[in-house]
Amino acid sequence: MGKSIPASGAGAIRIILKNKKDFHFDLRSKEQEGTRTSYIFDVFYENVSGTLNMAVEDGEIRIAAMNLGLGKVITLSNDENLRKLGTYVLSQLG
């Protein structure tokens, strides 16, 4: 059992990355538009659930946002670790 994410959402991505075995996700949709692929995942970790939205172009995550229902949306501009989590999620799609 991994460490719970505090109600403030502080350090959420770092906590999830350290406890990947407790992080679960389901692909809700995948859309292709030109060279850009957009993904929406339902995500679950310990005491929170939410969504992860990503846009990938030329193999690079260009846009990412995670809403964990804690009143805070995590984006690449406020947590660069989101790129690492996105890369992990995409690698698990197979």
N, CA, C and O atoms as a CHARMM CRD file, in Angstrom:
* protein
*
  376
    1    1 MET  N      0.84200  -1.17500   0.00000 PROA 1      0.00000
    2    1 MET  CA     0.00000   0.00000   0.00000 PROA 1      0.00000
    3    1 MET  C      0.88300   1.23200   0.00000 PROA 1      0.00000
    4    1 MET  O      1.74400   1.38700   0.86700 PROA 1      0.00000
    5    2 GLY  N      0.67100   2.11200  -0.97400 PROA 2      0.00000
    6    2 GLY  CA     1.47900   3.31100  -1.11100 PROA 2      0.00000
    7    2 GLY  C      1.04400   4.42100  -0.17900 PROA 2      0.00000
    8    2 GLY  O      0.03500   4.32400   0.52100 PROA 2      0.00000
    9    3 LYS  N      1.82200   5.45700  -0.19200 PROA 3      0.00000
   10    3 LYS  CA     1.52800   6.63600   0.61500 PROA 3      0.00000
   11    3 LYS  C      0.32900   7.36800   0.01800 PROA 3      0.00000
   12    3 LYS  O      0.24600   7.54400  -1.19700 PROA 3      0.00000
   13    4 SER  N     -0.59400   7.79100   0.87100 PROA 4      0.00000
   14    4 SER  CA    -1.76600   8.53300   0.40700 PROA 4      0.00000
   15    4 SER  C     -1.38000   9.93900  -0.02000 PROA 4      0.00000
   16    4 SER  O     -0.41800  10.51900   0.48400 PROA 4      0.00000
   17    5 ILE  N     -2.13900  10.46600  -0.94500 PROA 5      0.00000
   18    5 ILE  CA    -1.93000  11.83900  -1.41400 PROA 5      0.00000
   19    5 ILE  C     -2.66900  12.77500  -0.46200 PROA 5      0.00000
   20    5 ILE  O     -3.84300  12.54900  -0.16500 PROA 5      0.00000
   21    6 PRO  N     -2.00200  13.82000   0.02100 PROA 6      0.00000
   22    6 PRO  CA    -2.67000  14.75000   0.93400 PROA 6      0.00000
   23    6 PRO  C     -3.82400  15.48200   0.24500 PROA 6      0.00000
   24    6 PRO  O     -3.84600  15.61400  -0.97900 PROA 6      0.00000
   25    7 ALA  N     -4.76600  15.94600   1.03400 PROA 7      0.00000
   26    7 ALA  CA    -5.94800  16.63300   0.50400 PROA 7      0.00000
   27    7 ALA  C     -5.58300  17.85500  -0.33200 PROA 7      0.00000
   28    7 ALA  O     -6.34700  18.25300  -1.21200 PROA 7      0.00000
   29    8 SER  N     -4.42600  18.45300  -0.06700 PROA 8      0.00000
   30    8 SER  CA    -3.99000  19.62400  -0.83700 PROA 8      0.00000
   31    8 SER  C     -3.50000  19.24500  -2.22600 PROA 8      0.00000
   32    8 SER  O     -3.41100  20.10100  -3.10700 PROA 8      0.00000
   33    9 GLY  N     -3.18100  17.97200  -2.43100 PROA 9      0.00000
   34    9 GLY  CA    -2.64900  17.50900  -3.70900 PROA 9      0.00000
   35    9 GLY  C     -1.16000  17.74300  -3.86100 PROA 9      0.00000
   36    9 GLY  O     -0.57900  17.42100  -4.89700 PROA 9      0.00000
   37   10 ALA  N     -0.53900  18.30400  -2.83300 PROA 10     0.00000
   38   10 ALA  CA     0.89100  18.62400  -2.89400 PROA 10     0.00000
   39   10 ALA  C      1.72700  17.36800  -3.11900 PROA 10     0.00000
   40   10 ALA  O      1.58400  16.37700  -2.40300 PROA 10     0.00000
   41   11 GLY  N      2.59700  17.42300  -4.11800 PROA 11     0.00000
   42   11 GLY  CA     3.50700  16.31600  -4.40200 PROA 11     0.00000
   43   11 GLY  C      2.82900  15.07600  -4.95200 PROA 11     0.00000
   44   11 GLY  O      3.41200  13.99300  -4.91100 PROA 11     0.00000
   45   12 ALA  N      1.61900  15.20400  -5.46500 PROA 12     0.00000
   46   12 ALA  CA     0.84900  14.04200  -5.91600 PROA 12     0.00000
   47   12 ALA  C      1.58900  13.21700  -6.96500 PROA 12     0.00000
   48   12 ALA  O      1.65200  11.99300  -6.85400 PROA 12     0.00000
   49   13 ILE  N      2.14100  13.86300  -7.96600 PROA 13     0.00000
   50   13 ILE  CA     2.80300  13.12900  -9.05200 PROA 13     0.00000
   51   13 ILE  C      4.03500  12.40300  -8.52800 PROA 13     0.00000
   52   13 ILE  O      4.27100  11.24600  -8.87700 PROA 13     0.00000
   53   14 ARG  N      4.81400  13.07100  -7.69900 PROA 14     0.00000
   54   14 ARG  CA     6.00800  12.44600  -7.11700 PROA 14     0.00000
   55   14 ARG  C      5.62100  11.21500  -6.29000 PROA 14     0.00000
   56   14 ARG  O      6.28600  10.18200  -6.36900 PROA 14     0.00000
   57   15 ILE  N      4.56100  11.32000  -5.50800 PROA 15     0.00000
   58   15 ILE  CA     4.10000  10.19200  -4.69500 PROA 15     0.00000
   59   15 ILE  C      3.67500   9.03600  -5.59400 PROA 15     0.00000
   60   15 ILE  O      4.02700   7.88600  -5.32600 PROA 15     0.00000
   61   16 ILE  N      2.92800   9.32300  -6.65000 PROA 16     0.00000
   62   16 ILE  CA     2.48200   8.27000  -7.57200 PROA 16     0.00000
   63   16 ILE  C      3.67600   7.61100  -8.25000 PROA 16     0.00000
   64   16 ILE  O      3.71500   6.38700  -8.37400 PROA 16     0.00000
   65   17 LEU  N      4.65100   8.40300  -8.69000 PROA 17     0.00000
   66   17 LEU  CA     5.82800   7.83500  -9.35700 PROA 17     0.00000
   67   17 LEU  C      6.60800   6.90500  -8.43200 PROA 17     0.00000
   68   17 LEU  O      7.19800   5.92800  -8.89400 PROA 17     0.00000
   69   18 LYS  N      6.61700   7.19400  -7.14800 PROA 18     0.00000
   70   18 LYS  CA     7.32900   6.34200  -6.18500 PROA 18     0.00000
   71   18 LYS  C      6.53800   5.08800  -5.83600 PROA 18     0.00000
   72   18 LYS  O      7.09500   4.14600  -5.27200 PROA 18     0.00000
   73   19 ASN  N      5.26100   5.06300  -6.15800 PROA 19     0.00000
   74   19 ASN  CA     4.38600   3.94300  -5.80400 PROA 19     0.00000
   75   19 ASN  C      3.57800   3.49100  -7.02000 PROA 19     0.00000
   76   19 ASN  O      2.35700   3.34900  -6.93900 PROA 19     0.00000
   77   20 LYS  N      4.25300   3.26600  -8.13900 PROA 20     0.00000
   78   20 LYS  CA     3.56900   2.94300  -9.39700 PROA 20     0.00000
   79   20 LYS  C      2.68800   1.70300  -9.30400 PROA 20     0.00000
   80   20 LYS  O      1.67700   1.60500 -10.00000 PROA 20     0.00000
   81   21 LYS  N      3.05900   0.76600  -8.45900 PROA 21     0.00000
   82   21 LYS  CA     2.27500  -0.46900  -8.36600 PROA 21     0.00000
   83   21 LYS  C      0.86500  -0.21800  -7.83800 PROA 21     0.00000
   84   21 LYS  O     -0.03700  -1.02500  -8.06500 PROA 21     0.00000
   85   22 ASP  N      0.67500   0.89300  -7.13900 PROA 22     0.00000
   86   22 ASP  CA    -0.63800   1.23600  -6.59700 PROA 22     0.00000
   87   22 ASP  C     -1.40400   2.20100  -7.50100 PROA 22     0.00000
   88   22 ASP  O     -2.51100   2.62200  -7.16700 PROA 22     0.00000
   89   23 PHE  N     -0.81700   2.54900  -8.64100 PROA 23     0.00000
   90   23 PHE  CA    -1.42700   3.47800  -9.59000 PROA 23     0.00000
   91   23 PHE  C     -2.06300   2.66700 -10.71200 PROA 23     0.00000
   92   23 PHE  O     -1.40900   1.82100 -11.32200 PROA 23     0.00000
   93   24 HSD  N     -3.32900   2.92600 -10.98100 PROA 24     0.00000
   94   24 HSD  CA    -4.05300   2.19500 -12.01900 PROA 24     0.00000
   95   24 HSD  C     -4.71200   3.18800 -12.96600 PROA 24     0.00000
   96   24 HSD  O     -5.09500   4.28900 -12.56700 PROA 24     0.00000
   97   25 PHE  N     -4.83700   2.78600 -14.21000 PROA 25     0.00000
   98   25 PHE  CA    -5.44000   3.67500 -15.20100 PROA 25     0.00000
   99   25 PHE  C     -6.13500   2.85700 -16.27600 PROA 25     0.00000
  100   25 PHE  O     -5.74500   1.72800 -16.57300 PROA 25     0.00000
  101   26 ASP  N     -7.16000   3.44400 -16.84600 PROA 26     0.00000
  102   26 ASP  CA    -7.91000   2.83200 -17.94200 PROA 26     0.00000
  103   26 ASP  C     -8.02300   3.85100 -19.05700 PROA 26     0.00000
  104   26 ASP  O     -8.40400   4.99800 -18.82400 PROA 26     0.00000
  105   27 LEU  N     -7.69300   3.43400 -20.26300 PROA 27     0.00000
  106   27 LEU  CA    -7.81600   4.31300 -21.42300 PROA 27     0.00000
  107   27 LEU  C     -9.29300   4.51100 -21.73700 PROA 27     0.00000
  108   27 LEU  O    -10.00800   3.55400 -22.03400 PROA 27     0.00000
  109   28 ARG  N     -9.74100   5.75400 -21.66800 PROA 28     0.00000
  110   28 ARG  CA   -11.13800   6.07200 -21.97400 PROA 28     0.00000
  111   28 ARG  C    -11.29500   6.40300 -23.45300 PROA 28     0.00000
  112   28 ARG  O    -12.25800   5.97300 -24.08900 PROA 28     0.00000
  113   29 SER  N    -10.34000   7.17500 -24.00900 PROA 29     0.00000
  114   29 SER  CA   -10.42200   7.48600 -25.43800 PROA 29     0.00000
  115   29 SER  C     -9.04800   7.81300 -26.00300 PROA 29     0.00000
  116   29 SER  O     -8.13700   8.25700 -25.30400 PROA 29     0.00000
  117   30 LYS  N     -8.94600   7.57200 -27.30300 PROA 30     0.00000
  118   30 LYS  CA    -7.72300   7.87600 -28.04900 PROA 30     0.00000
  119   30 LYS  C     -8.16500   8.40900 -29.39800 PROA 30     0.00000
  120   30 LYS  O     -8.93300   7.76200 -30.10900 PROA 30     0.00000
  121   31 GLU  N     -7.67400   9.60100 -29.75100 PROA 31     0.00000
  122   31 GLU  CA    -8.05000  10.21500 -31.02500 PROA 31     0.00000
  123   31 GLU  C     -6.80500  10.68500 -31.75600 PROA 31     0.00000
  124   31 GLU  O     -5.87700  11.22300 -31.15200 PROA 31     0.00000
  125   32 GLN  N     -6.80200  10.47400 -33.05700 PROA 32     0.00000
  126   32 GLN  CA    -5.68800  10.88200 -33.91000 PROA 32     0.00000
  127   32 GLN  C     -6.13600  12.03900 -34.78500 PROA 32     0.00000
  128   32 GLN  O     -7.18300  11.96900 -35.42900 PROA 32     0.00000
  129   33 GLU  N     -5.34400  13.10400 -34.80800 PROA 33     0.00000
  130   33 GLU  CA    -5.61700  14.24000 -35.68600 PROA 33     0.00000
  131   33 GLU  C     -4.28300  14.68200 -36.27400 PROA 33     0.00000
  132   33 GLU  O     -3.48700  15.34100 -35.60600 PROA 33     0.00000
  133   34 GLY  N     -4.04900  14.31900 -37.51500 PROA 34     0.00000
  134   34 GLY  CA    -2.75400  14.60300 -38.12800 PROA 34     0.00000
  135   34 GLY  C     -1.66400  13.83100 -37.40100 PROA 34     0.00000
  136   34 GLY  O     -1.75400  12.61200 -37.25600 PROA 34     0.00000
  137   35 THR  N     -0.63100  14.53800 -36.94300 PROA 35     0.00000
  138   35 THR  CA     0.47200  13.88700 -36.23200 PROA 35     0.00000
  139   35 THR  C      0.25700  13.88300 -34.72200 PROA 35     0.00000
  140   35 THR  O      1.08600  13.36100 -33.97700 PROA 35     0.00000
  141   36 ARG  N     -0.84900  14.46100 -34.27100 PROA 36     0.00000
  142   36 ARG  CA    -1.11900  14.55200 -32.82900 PROA 36     0.00000
  143   36 ARG  C     -2.09900  13.46000 -32.40300 PROA 36     0.00000
  144   36 ARG  O     -3.14100  13.26700 -33.03100 PROA 36     0.00000
  145   37 THR  N     -1.75200  12.75100 -31.33100 PROA 37     0.00000
  146   37 THR  CA    -2.63500  11.75600 -30.73600 PROA 37     0.00000
  147   37 THR  C     -3.03600  12.24600 -29.35300 PROA 37     0.00000
  148   37 THR  O     -2.18500  12.59700 -28.53600 PROA 37     0.00000
  149   38 SER  N     -4.33400  12.26800 -29.10000 PROA 38     0.00000
  150   38 SER  CA    -4.85000  12.70100 -27.80000 PROA 38     0.00000
  151   38 SER  C     -5.36800  11.49600 -27.03400 PROA 38     0.00000
  152   38 SER  O     -6.03300  10.62700 -27.59800 PROA 38     0.00000
  153   39 TYR  N     -5.05700  11.45100 -25.74500 PROA 39     0.00000
  154   39 TYR  CA    -5.47200  10.35800 -24.87600 PROA 39     0.00000
  155   39 TYR  C     -6.22400  10.92100 -23.67600 PROA 39     0.00000
  156   39 TYR  O     -5.89000  11.99000 -23.16500 PROA 39     0.00000
  157   40 ILE  N     -7.23500  10.19500 -23.23600 PROA 40     0.00000
  158   40 ILE  CA    -7.89600  10.48900 -21.96900 PROA 40     0.00000
  159   40 ILE  C     -7.93600   9.18600 -21.17600 PROA 40     0.00000
  160   40 ILE  O     -8.43100   8.16600 -21.65600 PROA 40     0.00000
  161   41 PHE  N     -7.41000   9.23800 -19.95800 PROA 41     0.00000
  162   41 PHE  CA    -7.37700   8.08500 -19.06900 PROA 41     0.00000
  163   41 PHE  C     -8.17300   8.38200 -17.80400 PROA 41     0.00000
  164   41 PHE  O     -8.16400   9.50900 -17.30900 PROA 41     0.00000
  165   42 ASP  N     -8.85700   7.37400 -17.28600 PROA 42     0.00000
  166   42 ASP  CA    -9.37000   7.42300 -15.92600 PROA 42     0.00000
  167   42 ASP  C     -8.23400   6.89700 -15.06300 PROA 42     0.00000
  168   42 ASP  O     -7.66400   5.84900 -15.36600 PROA 42     0.00000
  169   43 VAL  N     -7.89600   7.60700 -13.99200 PROA 43     0.00000
  170   43 VAL  CA    -6.77100   7.21100 -13.14800 PROA 43     0.00000
  171   43 VAL  C     -7.24000   7.00000 -11.71200 PROA 43     0.00000
  172   43 VAL  O     -8.17000   7.65300 -11.23600 PROA 43     0.00000
  173   44 PHE  N     -6.56400   6.06300 -11.03300 PROA 44     0.00000
  174   44 PHE  CA    -6.91300   5.70000  -9.66600 PROA 44     0.00000
  175   44 PHE  C     -5.63300   5.48500  -8.86900 PROA 44     0.00000
  176   44 PHE  O     -4.71800   4.79600  -9.32000 PROA 44     0.00000
  177   45 TYR  N     -5.57700   6.07600  -7.68800 PROA 45     0.00000
  178   45 TYR  CA    -4.43900   5.86300  -6.80000 PROA 45     0.00000
  179   45 TYR  C     -4.91100   6.01000  -5.35800 PROA 45     0.00000
  180   45 TYR  O     -5.39900   7.07000  -4.96500 PROA 45     0.00000
  181   46 GLU  N     -4.76500   4.95400  -4.58000 PROA 46     0.00000
  182   46 GLU  CA    -5.07900   4.98200  -3.15100 PROA 46     0.00000
  183   46 GLU  C     -6.38300   5.69900  -2.83900 PROA 46     0.00000
  184   46 GLU  O     -7.46700   5.13700  -2.99500 PROA 46     0.00000
  185   47 ASN  N     -6.26500   6.94400  -2.39800 PROA 47     0.00000
  186   47 ASN  CA    -7.42000   7.69200  -1.90200 PROA 47     0.00000
  187   47 ASN  C     -8.00300   8.67900  -2.91200 PROA 47     0.00000
  188   47 ASN  O     -8.89200   9.45300  -2.55800 PROA 47     0.00000
  189   48 VAL  N     -7.52700   8.67300  -4.15900 PROA 48     0.00000
  190   48 VAL  CA    -8.01900   9.62800  -5.15200 PROA 48     0.00000
  191   48 VAL  C     -8.27200   8.94900  -6.49900 PROA 48     0.00000
  192   48 VAL  O     -7.71200   7.89700  -6.80600 PROA 48     0.00000
  193   49 SER  N     -9.12600   9.58500  -7.28100 PROA 49     0.00000
  194   49 SER  CA    -9.33800   9.16100  -8.66300 PROA 49     0.00000
  195   49 SER  C     -9.52200  10.42300  -9.48600 PROA 49     0.00000
  196   49 SER  O     -9.79700  11.49500  -8.94700 PROA 49     0.00000
  197   50 GLY  N     -9.37100  10.28600 -10.78200 PROA 50     0.00000
  198   50 GLY  CA    -9.50400  11.45800 -11.63500 PROA 50     0.00000
  199   50 GLY  C     -9.25100  11.11700 -13.08200 PROA 50     0.00000
  200   50 GLY  O     -9.47600   9.98800 -13.51900 PROA 50     0.00000
  201   51 THR  N     -8.77800  12.11100 -13.82900 PROA 51     0.00000
  202   51 THR  CA    -8.49900  11.92100 -15.24900 PROA 51     0.00000
  203   51 THR  C     -7.11200  12.44900 -15.59300 PROA 51     0.00000
  204   51 THR  O     -6.60100  13.37900 -14.96800 PROA 51     0.00000
  205   52 LEU  N     -6.52800  11.83200 -16.59400 PROA 52     0.00000
  206   52 LEU  CA    -5.25400  12.27500 -17.15800 PROA 52     0.00000
  207   52 LEU  C     -5.49300  12.49500 -18.64300 PROA 52     0.00000
  208   52 LEU  O     -5.88900  11.57300 -19.35600 PROA 52     0.00000
  209   53 ASN  N     -5.25500  13.71000 -19.10800 PROA 53     0.00000
  210   53 ASN  CA    -5.40900  14.06400 -20.52000 PROA 53     0.00000
  211   53 ASN  C     -4.03400  14.37900 -21.08400 PROA 53     0.00000
  212   53 ASN  O     -3.26200  15.11800 -20.47300 PROA 53     0.00000
  213   54 MET  N     -3.72600  13.82400 -22.24200 PROA 54     0.00000
  214   54 MET  CA    -2.42500  14.07600 -22.86000 PROA 54     0.00000
  215   54 MET  C     -2.57000  14.23000 -24.36300 PROA 54     0.00000
  216   54 MET  O     -3.43300  13.61500 -24.99000 PROA 54     0.00000
  217   55 ALA  N     -1.70500  15.06800 -24.92700 PROA 55     0.00000
  218   55 ALA  CA    -1.57400  15.19500 -26.37400 PROA 55     0.00000
  219   55 ALA  C     -0.11800  14.90300 -26.70900 PROA 55     0.00000
  220   55 ALA  O      0.79300  15.53700 -26.17600 PROA 55     0.00000
  221   56 VAL  N      0.08800  13.93700 -27.59800 PROA 56     0.00000
  222   56 VAL  CA     1.42900  13.50300 -27.97700 PROA 56     0.00000
  223   56 VAL  C      1.63100  13.80700 -29.45200 PROA 56     0.00000
  224   56 VAL  O      0.78900  13.48700 -30.29100 PROA 56     0.00000
  225   57 GLU  N      2.76300  14.43100 -29.75100 PROA 57     0.00000
  226   57 GLU  CA     3.08900  14.75700 -31.13600 PROA 57     0.00000
  227   57 GLU  C      4.55600  14.44500 -31.36400 PROA 57     0.00000
  228   57 GLU  O      5.41200  14.84800 -30.57600 PROA 57     0.00000
  229   58 ASP  N      4.84800  13.72500 -32.44400 PROA 58     0.00000
  230   58 ASP  CA     6.21900  13.32600 -32.77300 PROA 58     0.00000
  231   58 ASP  C      6.88300  12.59700 -31.60900 PROA 58     0.00000
  232   58 ASP  O      8.07000  12.79300 -31.34600 PROA 58     0.00000
  233   59 GLY  N      6.11700  11.75600 -30.91100 PROA 59     0.00000
  234   59 GLY  CA     6.65700  10.96000 -29.82000 PROA 59     0.00000
  235   59 GLY  C      6.92000  11.72300 -28.53500 PROA 59     0.00000
  236   59 GLY  O      7.49300  11.16700 -27.59800 PROA 59     0.00000
  237   60 GLU  N      6.51600  12.98300 -28.47000 PROA 60     0.00000
  238   60 GLU  CA     6.75500  13.80200 -27.27800 PROA 60     0.00000
  239   60 GLU  C      5.42900  14.27400 -26.69600 PROA 60     0.00000
  240   60 GLU  O      4.52800  14.68500 -27.42600 PROA 60     0.00000
  241   61 ILE  N      5.32400  14.21000 -25.38300 PROA 61     0.00000
  242   61 ILE  CA     4.12800  14.71400 -24.71200 PROA 61     0.00000
  243   61 ILE  C      4.17600  16.23200 -24.76000 PROA 61     0.00000
  244   61 ILE  O      5.03300  16.85500 -24.13300 PROA 61     0.00000
  245   62 ARG  N      3.25000  16.82600 -25.51100 PROA 62     0.00000
  246   62 ARG  CA     3.22300  18.28400 -25.68200 PROA 62     0.00000
  247   62 ARG  C      2.31000  18.95500 -24.66200 PROA 62     0.00000
  248   62 ARG  O      2.61000  20.04000 -24.16400 PROA 62     0.00000
  249   63 ILE  N      1.19400  18.29900 -24.35800 PROA 63     0.00000
  250   63 ILE  CA     0.21500  18.83600 -23.41600 PROA 63     0.00000
  251   63 ILE  C     -0.18000  17.70800 -22.46900 PROA 63     0.00000
  252   63 ILE  O     -0.39700  16.57700 -22.90300 PROA 63     0.00000
  253   64 ALA  N     -0.27200  18.01300 -21.18300 PROA 64     0.00000
  254   64 ALA  CA    -0.74100  17.02700 -20.20800 PROA 64     0.00000
  255   64 ALA  C     -1.39400  17.75000 -19.04100 PROA 64     0.00000
  256   64 ALA  O     -0.92700  18.79800 -18.59300 PROA 64     0.00000
  257   65 ALA  N     -2.47700  17.17100 -18.56400 PROA 65     0.00000
  258   65 ALA  CA    -3.16700  17.71200 -17.39200 PROA 65     0.00000
  259   65 ALA  C     -3.79100  16.55400 -16.62800 PROA 65     0.00000
  260   65 ALA  O     -4.40300  15.66300 -17.21800 PROA 65     0.00000
  261   66 MET  N     -3.62900  16.57700 -15.32000 PROA 66     0.00000
  262   66 MET  CA    -4.22800  15.55700 -14.46600 PROA 66     0.00000
  263   66 MET  C     -5.11000  16.24500 -13.43400 PROA 66     0.00000
  264   66 MET  O     -4.66600  17.14400 -12.71900 PROA 66     0.00000
  265   67 ASN  N     -6.35000  15.81500 -13.36600 PROA 67     0.00000
  266   67 ASN  CA    -7.29800  16.33700 -12.39200 PROA 67     0.00000
  267   67 ASN  C     -7.63100  15.19700 -11.44400 PROA 67     0.00000
  268   67 ASN  O     -8.27200  14.22100 -11.83500 PROA 67     0.00000
  269   68 LEU  N     -7.19500  15.32200 -10.20000 PROA 68     0.00000
  270   68 LEU  CA    -7.41400  14.26200  -9.22300 PROA 68     0.00000
  271   68 LEU  C     -8.58900  14.53800  -8.29400 PROA 68     0.00000
  272   68 LEU  O     -8.73200  13.87100  -7.27000 PROA 68     0.00000
  273   69 GLY  N     -9.41400  15.48800  -8.62700 PROA 69     0.00000
  274   69 GLY  CA   -10.57800  15.75900  -7.80200 PROA 69     0.00000
  275   69 GLY  C    -10.23700  16.34200  -6.44600 PROA 69     0.00000
  276   69 GLY  O    -11.03100  16.23900  -5.51100 PROA 69     0.00000
  277   70 LEU  N     -9.07900  16.94800  -6.32400 PROA 70     0.00000
  278   70 LEU  CA    -8.65200  17.55900  -5.06300 PROA 70     0.00000
  279   70 LEU  C     -8.71700  19.07700  -5.13900 PROA 70     0.00000
  280   70 LEU  O     -8.17200  19.77700  -4.28500 PROA 70     0.00000
  281   71 GLY  N     -9.38300  19.57300  -6.16000 PROA 71     0.00000
  282   71 GLY  CA    -9.47100  21.01600  -6.33100 PROA 71     0.00000
  283   71 GLY  C     -8.24100  21.61300  -6.97000 PROA 71     0.00000
  284   71 GLY  O     -8.06500  22.83200  -6.96400 PROA 71     0.00000
  285   72 LYS  N     -7.37900  20.76200  -7.52700 PROA 72     0.00000
  286   72 LYS  CA    -6.14400  21.23300  -8.15000 PROA 72     0.00000
  287   72 LYS  C     -5.91900  20.45000  -9.43600 PROA 72     0.00000
  288   72 LYS  O     -5.97500  19.22100  -9.44100 PROA 72     0.00000
  289   73 VAL  N     -5.66500  21.16200 -10.51400 PROA 73     0.00000
  290   73 VAL  CA    -5.32000  20.51700 -11.78100 PROA 73     0.00000
  291   73 VAL  C     -3.80900  20.60300 -11.92900 PROA 73     0.00000
  292   73 VAL  O     -3.22500  21.68200 -11.83300 PROA 73     0.00000
  293   74 ILE  N     -3.18600  19.46400 -12.16200 PROA 74     0.00000
  294   74 ILE  CA    -1.73700  19.39000 -12.31400 PROA 74     0.00000
  295   74 ILE  C     -1.43300  19.40700 -13.80400 PROA 74     0.00000
  296   74 ILE  O     -1.98000  18.60700 -14.56200 PROA 74     0.00000
  297   75 THR  N     -0.56000  20.32000 -14.22500 PROA 75     0.00000
  298   75 THR  CA    -0.18400  20.44100 -15.63100 PROA 75     0.00000
  299   75 THR  C      1.33200  20.40100 -15.75800 PROA 75     0.00000
  300   75 THR  O      2.04800  20.42000 -14.75700 PROA 75     0.00000
  301   76 LEU  N      1.81200  20.34700 -16.98700 PROA 76     0.00000
  302   76 LEU  CA     3.26000  20.37400 -17.20800 PROA 76     0.00000
  303   76 LEU  C      3.87200  21.67600 -16.71900 PROA 76     0.00000
  304   76 LEU  O      5.03900  21.70100 -16.32700 PROA 76     0.00000
  305   77 SER  N      3.10800  22.74900 -16.73600 PROA 77     0.00000
  306   77 SER  CA     3.66700  24.03500 -16.30500 PROA 77     0.00000
  307   77 SER  C      3.81900  24.13700 -14.79100 PROA 77     0.00000
  308   77 SER  O      4.63000  24.92900 -14.31200 PROA 77     0.00000
  309   78 ASN  N      3.04900  23.34600 -14.01900 PROA 78     0.00000
  310   78 ASN  CA     3.23000  23.41700 -12.57200 PROA 78     0.00000
  311   78 ASN  C      3.84000  22.16200 -11.95400 PROA 78     0.00000
  312   78 ASN  O      4.09300  22.13300 -10.74900 PROA 78     0.00000
  313   79 ASP  N      4.08100  21.12000 -12.75900 PROA 79     0.00000
  314   79 ASP  CA     4.78900  19.93200 -12.26300 PROA 79     0.00000
  315   79 ASP  C      5.36900  19.15600 -13.44600 PROA 79     0.00000
  316   79 ASP  O      4.65900  18.41100 -14.12100 PROA 79     0.00000
  317   80 GLU  N      6.65000  19.33700 -13.68500 PROA 80     0.00000
  318   80 GLU  CA     7.32000  18.67900 -14.81200 PROA 80     0.00000
  319   80 GLU  C      7.33800  17.15600 -14.65000 PROA 80     0.00000
  320   80 GLU  O      7.52200  16.44000 -15.63400 PROA 80     0.00000
  321   81 ASN  N      7.15100  16.65000 -13.42400 PROA 81     0.00000
  322   81 ASN  CA     7.09000  15.20300 -13.21200 PROA 81     0.00000
  323   81 ASN  C      5.89900  14.56500 -13.92200 PROA 81     0.00000
  324   81 ASN  O      5.87100  13.35000 -14.11700 PROA 81     0.00000
  325   82 LEU  N      4.92700  15.37000 -14.30600 PROA 82     0.00000
  326   82 LEU  CA     3.77700  14.84500 -15.04000 PROA 82     0.00000
  327   82 LEU  C      4.22200  14.23900 -16.36900 PROA 82     0.00000
  328   82 LEU  O      3.60800  13.28200 -16.84300 PROA 82     0.00000
  329   83 ARG  N      5.26700  14.77500 -16.97200 PROA 83     0.00000
  330   83 ARG  CA     5.80000  14.20300 -18.21900 PROA 83     0.00000
  331   83 ARG  C      6.32000  12.78300 -17.96300 PROA 83     0.00000
  332   83 ARG  O      6.11000  11.89000 -18.78500 PROA 83     0.00000
  333   84 LYS  N      6.99500  12.57200 -16.82800 PROA 84     0.00000
  334   84 LYS  CA     7.50100  11.23600 -16.47700 PROA 84     0.00000
  335   84 LYS  C      6.34500  10.26400 -16.26700 PROA 84     0.00000
  336   84 LYS  O      6.39600   9.12200 -16.72300 PROA 84     0.00000
  337   85 LEU  N      5.30900  10.71900 -15.57900 PROA 85     0.00000
  338   85 LEU  CA     4.15700   9.85500 -15.34800 PROA 85     0.00000
  339   85 LEU  C      3.45500   9.54300 -16.67000 PROA 85     0.00000
  340   85 LEU  O      3.05600   8.40300 -16.90200 PROA 85     0.00000
  341   86 GLY  N      3.30400  10.53400 -17.52500 PROA 86     0.00000
  342   86 GLY  CA     2.69100  10.32100 -18.83100 PROA 86     0.00000
  343   86 GLY  C      3.47200   9.32700 -19.67500 PROA 86     0.00000
  344   86 GLY  O      2.88700   8.46900 -20.33600 PROA 86     0.00000
  345   87 THR  N      4.78600   9.44300 -19.65100 PROA 87     0.00000
  346   87 THR  CA     5.64600   8.50800 -20.38200 PROA 87     0.00000
  347   87 THR  C      5.46400   7.09100 -19.85200 PROA 87     0.00000
  348   87 THR  O      5.39700   6.13700 -20.62700 PROA 87     0.00000
  349   88 TYR  N      5.38500   6.95600 -18.53600 PROA 88     0.00000
  350   88 TYR  CA     5.15400   5.64200 -17.92100 PROA 88     0.00000
  351   88 TYR  C      3.80800   5.06200 -18.37900 PROA 88     0.00000
  352   88 TYR  O      3.73400   3.90100 -18.78300 PROA 88     0.00000
  353   89 VAL  N      2.76000   5.86400 -18.31600 PROA 89     0.00000
  354   89 VAL  CA     1.42200   5.40000 -18.70500 PROA 89     0.00000
  355   89 VAL  C      1.42100   4.95000 -20.16700 PROA 89     0.00000
  356   89 VAL  O      0.90400   3.87900 -20.48700 PROA 89     0.00000
  357   90 LEU  N      1.99200   5.75600 -21.04400 PROA 90     0.00000
  358   90 LEU  CA     2.02400   5.39700 -22.46600 PROA 90     0.00000
  359   90 LEU  C      2.83200   4.12700 -22.70600 PROA 90     0.00000
  360   90 LEU  O      2.47900   3.32800 -23.57400 PROA 90     0.00000
  361   91 SER  N      3.90900   3.92700 -21.95000 PROA 91     0.00000
  362   91 SER  CA     4.73000   2.72300 -22.12000 PROA 91     0.00000
  363   91 SER  C      3.97300   1.46400 -21.70500 PROA 91     0.00000
  364   91 SER  O      4.28500   0.37200 -22.18100 PROA 91     0.00000
  365   92 GLN  N      2.99500   1.60200 -20.83600 PROA 92     0.00000
  366   92 GLN  CA     2.21600   0.45200 -20.37400 PROA 92     0.00000
  367   92 GLN  C      1.08800   0.07000 -21.33100 PROA 92     0.00000
  368   92 GLN  O      0.48900  -0.99700 -21.19200 PROA 92     0.00000
  369   93 LEU  N      0.79900   0.93600 -22.29800 PROA 93     0.00000
  370   93 LEU  CA    -0.27000   0.63000 -23.25300 PROA 93     0.00000
  371   93 LEU  C      0.07500  -0.54000 -24.15600 PROA 93     0.00000
  372   93 LEU  O     -0.80300  -1.28000 -24.60100 PROA 93     0.00000
  373   94 GLY  N      1.37600  -0.69900 -24.42100 PROA 94     0.00000
  374   94 GLY  CA     1.81900  -1.80700 -25.24400 PROA 94     0.00000
  375   94 GLY  C      1.49900  -1.61900 -26.63600 PROA 94     0.00000
  376   94 GLY  O      1.81200  -2.47700 -27.46300 PROA 94     0.00000
